[in-house]
Amino acid sequence: MSDCRVCKTELADDKSEICAGCRETLGVVEMPTARRPLGPCHKCNGTKLIRVIPRDHTLLTAGPYQTLSVTVPMRLTVVPTLATRWFHERADRPDPRMMRGLLEAYVCRTCGFTEWYCSDPQNIPIGPEFMTEEIDAGDGGPYR
């Protein structure tokens, strides 16, 4: 058996290097399949890159006197959930489990140039409530 890389407690299995508690607290998820084609930096031709899933760190109000610190993988949008308040349904606070468009970035070790990719673009919903729109660059519009 091995120990968690963060808290050093013994892991229940050898499938992960970080225990479930630390993964949840730190917003660590399994790395998806890489989206960027393997190749050097597009700016300086450097060959050493860092692939990272950026995380968002925020505070959530859990009650009148309670604030929770939350860390989740950075995503592009969130699917709204509804809550009943005063007999009306209204949008509820964003639920990290309803987020879509997982981001990954590639950083060149030589020059620092950073490229962003989305790991699951097919899961990004389109509409004003998501603050998204689909653009077809092949329709003869201003994008050429």
Backbone as CSV, one residue per row, in Angstrom:
resi,resn,N_x,N_y,N_z,CA_x,CA_y,CA_z,C_x,C_y,C_z
1,MET,0.830,-1.191,0.000,0.000,0.000,0.000,0.875,1.256,0.000
2,SER,0.318,2.332,-0.550,1.042,3.602,-0.576,0.270,4.643,0.233
3,ASP,0.884,5.802,0.401,0.272,6.882,1.167,-0.216,7.979,0.235
4,CYS,-1.238,8.723,0.695,-1.763,9.873,-0.030,-0.641,10.898,-0.193
5,ARG,-0.496,11.456,-1.399,0.555,12.438,-1.677,0.344,13.742,-0.906
6,VAL,-0.887,13.984,-0.429,-1.190,15.242,0.255,-1.126,15.082,1.771
7,CYS,-1.961,14.186,2.327,-2.075,14.084,3.785,-1.272,12.932,4.388
8,LYS,-0.694,12.113,3.532,0.179,10.999,3.934,-0.545,9.846,4.635
9,THR,-1.895,9.844,4.644,-2.599,8.698,5.211,-2.513,7.532,4.236
10,GLU,-2.621,6.328,4.743,-2.530,5.142,3.908,-3.753,5.053,2.998
11,LEU,-3.504,4.775,1.733,-4.584,4.666,0.752,-5.212,3.287,0.810
12,ALA,-6.527,3.254,0.574,-7.247,1.985,0.603,-6.943,1.143,-0.627
13,ASP,-6.578,1.794,-1.725,-6.241,1.064,-2.952,-5.080,1.761,-3.648
14,ASP,-4.541,1.113,-4.640,-3.408,1.671,-5.377,-3.838,2.367,-6.669
15,LYS,-5.156,2.571,-6.868,-5.643,3.181,-8.104,-5.368,4.687,-8.149
16,SER,-5.307,5.309,-6.984,-5.119,6.748,-6.935,-3.949,7.087,-6.022
17,GLU,-3.337,8.225,-6.272,-2.234,8.674,-5.424,-2.713,9.648,-4.355
18,ILE,-4.007,10.030,-4.429,-4.576,10.991,-3.490,-5.855,10.394,-2.911
19,CYS,-6.027,10.500,-1.593,-7.200,9.911,-0.943,-8.476,10.663,-1.337
20,ALA,-9.623,10.028,-1.155,-10.911,10.598,-1.549,-11.179,11.922,-0.836
21,GLY,-10.840,12.015,0.440,-11.063,13.250,1.188,-10.268,14.409,0.629
22,CYS,-9.016,14.185,0.338,-8.173,15.242,-0.235,-8.634,15.602,-1.644
23,ARG,-9.045,14.603,-2.449,-9.541,14.890,-3.805,-10.757,15.812,-3.739
24,GLU,-11.688,15.513,-2.843,-12.899,16.331,-2.730,-12.561,17.742,-2.241
25,THR,-11.740,17.846,-1.211,-11.379,19.142,-0.649,-10.639,20.011,-1.662
26,LEU,-9.747,19.412,-2.432,-8.909,20.163,-3.370,-9.495,20.271,-4.779
27,GLY,-10.649,19.636,-5.027,-11.256,19.693,-6.358,-10.471,18.928,-7.395
28,VAL,-9.835,17.822,-7.006,-9.028,17.020,-7.916,-9.917,16.002,-8.619
29,VAL,-9.849,15.970,-9.950,-10.597,14.990,-10.746,-9.613,14.206,-11.599
30,GLU,-10.069,13.094,-12.123,-9.227,12.300,-13.013,-8.957,13.094,-14.279
31,MET,-7.717,13.075,-14.737,-7.354,13.805,-15.953,-8.045,13.162,-17.156
32,PRO,-8.786,13.959,-17.936,-9.412,13.413,-19.140,-8.371,13.189,-20.229
33,THR,-8.789,12.581,-21.317,-7.913,12.402,-22.465,-7.462,13.774,-22.965
34,ALA,-6.203,13.902,-23.274,-5.651,15.184,-23.732,-6.300,15.611,-25.041
35,ARG,-6.628,16.907,-25.154,-7.245,17.440,-26.365,-6.210,18.038,-27.334
36,ARG,-5.108,18.521,-26.826,-4.115,19.174,-27.674,-3.284,18.125,-28.385
37,PRO,-3.110,18.286,-29.701,-2.224,17.363,-30.412,-0.800,17.486,-29.876
38,LEU,-0.111,16.366,-29.779,1.262,16.360,-29.288,2.150,17.121,-30.268
39,GLY,2.887,18.061,-29.750,3.778,18.864,-30.593,4.365,19.992,-29.778
40,PRO,5.342,20.692,-30.344,6.006,21.768,-29.601,5.106,22.993,-29.432
41,CYS,5.576,23.935,-28.634,4.893,25.205,-28.400,4.702,25.935,-29.731
42,HIS,3.533,26.531,-29.906,3.238,27.242,-31.146,3.921,28.608,-31.229
43,LYS,4.497,29.068,-30.138,5.166,30.378,-30.134,6.689,30.269,-30.250
44,CYS,7.299,29.339,-29.459,8.765,29.304,-29.415,9.347,27.944,-29.801
45,ASN,8.504,26.980,-30.130,8.917,25.612,-30.459,9.518,24.864,-29.274
46,GLY,9.290,25.358,-28.066,9.733,24.635,-26.875,9.028,23.288,-26.790
47,THR,9.705,22.297,-26.258,9.136,20.944,-26.228,8.682,20.514,-24.841
48,LYS,8.897,21.322,-23.827,8.469,20.988,-22.470,7.196,21.767,-22.155
49,LEU,6.085,21.044,-22.005,4.794,21.654,-21.707,4.256,21.102,-20.394
50,ILE,3.430,21.906,-19.727,2.719,21.469,-18.534,1.233,21.415,-18.900
51,ARG,0.603,20.278,-18.680,-0.839,20.141,-18.891,-1.497,20.281,-17.522
52,VAL,-2.506,21.151,-17.430,-3.136,21.431,-16.134,-4.652,21.549,-16.290
53,ILE,-5.370,21.041,-15.303,-6.808,21.289,-15.177,-6.914,22.423,-14.152
54,PRO,-7.203,23.650,-14.592,-7.281,24.752,-13.634,-8.481,24.570,-12.708
55,ARG,-8.357,25.085,-11.498,-9.440,24.962,-10.521,-9.888,26.348,-10.078
56,ASP,-11.165,26.427,-9.764,-11.775,27.656,-9.290,-11.959,27.541,-7.781
57,HIS,-11.575,28.571,-7.069,-11.686,28.595,-5.613,-12.668,29.700,-5.252
58,THR,-13.737,29.355,-4.533,-14.764,30.336,-4.225,-15.348,30.073,-2.846
59,LEU,-16.106,31.018,-2.360,-16.804,30.879,-1.088,-18.289,30.795,-1.349
60,LEU,-18.963,29.865,-0.693,-20.408,29.712,-0.801,-21.039,30.031,0.540
61,THR,-22.163,30.734,0.503,-22.911,31.000,1.719,-23.810,29.809,1.981
62,ALA,-23.623,29.162,3.124,-24.398,27.977,3.471,-25.477,28.306,4.498
63,GLY,-25.536,29.497,4.950,-26.509,29.941,5.941,-26.161,31.359,6.347
64,PRO,-26.927,31.919,7.269,-26.682,33.316,7.634,-25.309,33.550,8.266
65,TYR,-24.741,32.533,8.903,-23.458,32.714,9.582,-22.414,31.692,9.145
66,GLN,-22.665,31.015,8.033,-21.738,29.967,7.615,-21.317,30.175,6.162
67,THR,-20.015,30.164,5.933,-19.454,30.267,4.601,-18.560,29.067,4.372
68,LEU,-18.710,28.435,3.216,-17.911,27.271,2.872,-16.935,27.623,1.758
69,SER,-15.717,27.158,1.875,-14.731,27.306,0.822,-14.868,26.097,-0.102
70,VAL,-14.983,26.356,-1.397,-15.176,25.291,-2.373,-14.115,25.406,-3.458
71,THR,-13.542,24.267,-3.829,-12.586,24.211,-4.925,-13.081,23.183,-5.924
72,VAL,-13.273,23.608,-7.175,-13.782,22.716,-8.221,-12.988,22.939,-9.505
73,PRO,-12.907,21.908,-10.365,-12.265,22.108,-11.670,-12.982,23.218,-12.442
74,MET,-12.219,24.049,-13.123,-12.785,25.177,-13.848,-13.549,24.692,-15.084
75,ARG,-14.731,25.233,-15.243,-15.586,24.872,-16.374,-16.152,26.141,-16.993
76,LEU,-16.720,25.995,-18.175,-17.178,27.151,-18.931,-18.575,27.629,-18.579
77,THR,-19.470,26.731,-18.183,-20.839,27.145,-17.889,-21.464,26.183,-16.894
78,VAL,-22.646,26.539,-16.423,-23.361,25.712,-15.453,-24.823,25.599,-15.868
79,VAL,-25.392,24.404,-15.708,-26.805,24.179,-15.982,-27.579,24.636,-14.752
80,PRO,-28.536,25.558,-14.905,-29.250,26.060,-13.736,-30.108,24.979,-13.066
81,THR,-30.208,25.085,-11.755,-31.136,24.266,-10.986,-32.142,25.217,-10.354
82,LEU,-33.326,24.702,-10.053,-34.390,25.536,-9.511,-34.626,25.237,-8.043
83,ALA,-35.054,26.260,-7.310,-35.425,26.119,-5.901,-36.715,26.897,-5.686
84,THR,-37.572,26.392,-4.836,-38.826,27.073,-4.537,-38.596,28.053,-3.393
85,ARG,-38.921,29.308,-3.660,-38.807,30.365,-2.649,-40.080,31.187,-2.669
86,TRP,-40.715,31.271,-1.541,-41.956,32.036,-1.431,-42.965,31.633,-2.503
87,PHE,-43.119,30.337,-2.681,-44.096,29.736,-3.594,-43.778,29.967,-5.069
88,HIS,-42.593,30.428,-5.381,-42.165,30.598,-6.768,-40.871,29.829,-6.979
89,GLU,-40.736,29.267,-8.167,-39.460,28.631,-8.497,-38.531,29.678,-9.098
90,ARG,-37.314,29.670,-8.609,-36.294,30.588,-9.103,-34.994,29.822,-9.256
91,ALA,-34.092,30.411,-10.020,-32.770,29.780,-10.176,-32.095,29.691,-8.814
92,ASP,-31.514,28.540,-8.537,-30.799,28.307,-7.288,-29.318,28.604,-7.490
93,ARG,-28.568,28.610,-6.416,-27.112,28.786,-6.525,-26.532,27.698,-7.420
94,PRO,-25.498,28.025,-8.173,-24.898,27.008,-9.059,-24.410,25.790,-8.273
95,ASP,-24.665,24.631,-8.835,-24.230,23.369,-8.252,-23.009,22.911,-9.046
96,PRO,-21.853,22.744,-8.404,-20.650,22.336,-9.136,-20.834,21.055,-9.943
97,ARG,-21.756,20.193,-9.529,-21.997,18.950,-10.272,-22.732,19.196,-11.584
98,MET,-23.300,20.390,-11.757,-24.043,20.722,-12.971,-23.227,21.571,-13.941
99,MET,-21.937,21.675,-13.704,-21.079,22.478,-14.572,-20.696,21.694,-15.824
100,ARG,-20.517,22.402,-16.927,-20.173,21.790,-18.204,-19.015,22.536,-18.860
101,GLY,-18.236,21.837,-19.655,-17.136,22.452,-20.398,-15.846,22.472,-19.598
102,LEU,-15.380,21.305,-19.180,-14.150,21.197,-18.398,-12.973,21.770,-19.180
103,LEU,-12.222,22.676,-18.544,-11.090,23.319,-19.201,-9.783,22.613,-18.875
104,GLU,-8.898,22.637,-19.837,-7.532,22.203,-19.597,-6.630,23.208,-20.312
105,ALA,-5.460,23.419,-19.757,-4.520,24.387,-20.330,-3.172,23.709,-20.511
106,TYR,-2.443,24.187,-21.491,-1.082,23.720,-21.760,-0.173,24.930,-21.685
107,VAL,0.846,24.855,-20.826,1.754,25.970,-20.593,3.152,25.560,-21.049
108,CYS,3.764,26.392,-21.893,5.130,26.133,-22.342,6.092,26.475,-21.213
109,ARG,6.967,25.526,-20.877,7.968,25.746,-19.824,9.008,26.791,-20.236
110,THR,9.216,26.967,-21.538,10.245,27.888,-22.015,9.764,29.334,-22.034
111,CYS,8.618,29.595,-22.701,8.184,30.984,-22.878,6.923,31.341,-22.086
112,GLY,6.227,30.339,-21.538,5.034,30.614,-20.743,3.753,30.744,-21.553
113,PHE,3.835,30.623,-22.884,2.621,30.699,-23.697,1.642,29.633,-23.216
114,THR,0.353,30.023,-23.102,-0.674,29.121,-22.589,-1.780,28.937,-23.615
115,GLU,-2.112,27.684,-23.885,-3.224,27.333,-24.779,-4.333,26.723,-23.940
116,TRP,-5.576,27.114,-24.206,-6.747,26.565,-23.512,-7.485,25.616,-24.442
117,TYR,-7.959,24.510,-23.891,-8.809,23.564,-24.605,-9.952,23.169,-23.687
118,CYS,-11.044,22.752,-24.282,-12.185,22.238,-23.531,-12.222,20.731,-23.725
119,SER,-12.267,19.993,-22.624,-12.228,18.534,-22.684,-13.524,17.908,-23.177
120,ASP,-14.643,18.594,-23.005,-15.930,17.998,-23.377,-16.841,19.020,-24.080
121,PRO,-16.412,19.568,-25.228,-17.216,20.609,-25.887,-18.614,20.138,-26.280
122,GLN,-18.775,18.857,-26.519,-20.092,18.333,-26.898,-21.103,18.447,-25.754
123,ASN,-20.661,18.647,-24.526,-21.554,18.743,-23.371,-21.916,20.172,-22.988
124,ILE,-21.434,21.158,-23.740,-21.732,22.554,-23.423,-23.106,22.905,-23.985
125,PRO,-24.061,23.259,-23.123,-25.379,23.653,-23.614,-25.329,25.066,-24.209
126,ILE,-26.242,25.346,-25.125,-26.274,26.635,-25.810,-27.523,27.403,-25.391
127,GLY,-27.354,28.675,-25.062,-28.489,29.525,-24.730,-28.084,30.665,-23.811
128,PRO,-28.928,31.691,-23.712,-28.584,32.849,-22.888,-28.455,32.513,-21.404
129,GLU,-29.190,31.504,-20.931,-29.090,31.135,-19.519,-27.743,30.499,-19.191
130,PHE,-27.026,30.031,-20.232,-25.695,29.451,-20.053,-24.597,30.446,-20.439
131,MET,-25.014,31.603,-20.973,-24.107,32.620,-21.498,-23.236,32.030,-22.609
132,THR,-23.877,31.254,-23.498,-23.186,30.631,-24.626,-23.962,30.876,-25.905
133,GLU,-23.257,30.859,-27.011,-23.874,30.874,-28.333,-22.986,30.077,-29.265
134,GLU,-23.587,29.457,-30.259,-22.814,28.686,-31.229,-22.594,29.539,-32.467
135,ILE,-21.372,29.575,-32.928,-21.002,30.351,-34.106,-20.468,29.394,-35.152
136,ASP,-20.971,29.500,-36.371,-20.491,28.666,-37.469,-19.551,29.503,-38.325
137,ALA,-18.259,29.272,-38.188,-17.257,30.036,-38.919,-17.218,29.673,-40.409
138,GLY,-17.953,28.648,-40.796,-17.960,28.226,-42.195,-19.149,28.751,-42.975
139,ASP,-19.953,29.643,-42.405,-21.163,30.110,-43.074,-20.942,31.354,-43.919
140,GLY,-19.699,31.765,-44.141,-19.434,32.940,-44.965,-19.567,34.242,-44.189
141,GLY,-19.688,34.155,-42.869,-19.798,35.341,-42.034,-18.461,36.058,-41.912
142,PRO,-18.313,36.841,-40.861,-17.101,37.656,-40.724,-15.842,36.835,-40.391
143,TYR,-16.002,35.564,-40.058,-14.836,34.734,-39.697,-14.308,34.031,-40.933
144,ARG,-13.088,34.296,-41.319,-12.544,33.671,-42.525,-11.190,33.103,-42.248
